[in-house]
Amino acid sequence: MGIDAGEQRGSIKIFPNPLSTQTVLQAENGLMNASITIYNCLGQTVKEMKNISGHSIILYRDNLPGGIYFLHLTQENKTILTSKLFISN
């Protein structure tokens, strides 16, 4: 089940969510030089990806512990998506 964020630029989906090892961020109209920042529940940055382009981005869990995170996607200094990201063990 993906989270659908209807934007003027098209929809963006994140699936699977919750994730165990990786998730896919799929942008209908594609991304150009976008950035993803993931925050923990305390608001601390735990992961960043910059200069992202394309329609489909794979986001790996790496060593993040299970829990609830917040994903913030920006492009051209504008917020494109803010979403909860659930990581299961």
Secondary structure as GFF3:
##gff-version 3
##sequence-region A 1 89
A	DSSP	beta_strand	3	7	.	.	.	ID=ss1
A	DSSP	beta_strand	10	15	.	.	.	ID=ss2
A	DSSP	beta_strand	22	39	.	.	.	ID=ss3
A	DSSP	beta_strand	45	60	.	.	.	ID=ss4
A	DSSP	beta_strand	67	75	.	.	.	ID=ss5
A	DSSP	beta_strand	78	87	.	.	.	ID=ss6
###
